[in-house]
């Protein structure tokens, strides 16, 4: 199941806590193909306390799923996915 978070940091952080092996697609709220970054849910760059008091889900939408394959299929409607170089979510597609 895919869950999208926009202007909902509480819901997003709760999802991360409840789905530590999941995936997060960080993208612009208007679903532009220019930025689709895939992370593992445990990646420090998309979790914890946002720097400078910013919000996690106001500037960038978070599209979350336990399935990498679901996010890949969702993203094909938008553009090309890039993988985070820090958490390295890999290239294999699961169910």
Helices and strands as residue ranges (DSSP letters): E 3-5, H 9-18, E 23-28, E 36-40, G 44-46, G 51-53, E 60-65, H 68-75, E 82-83
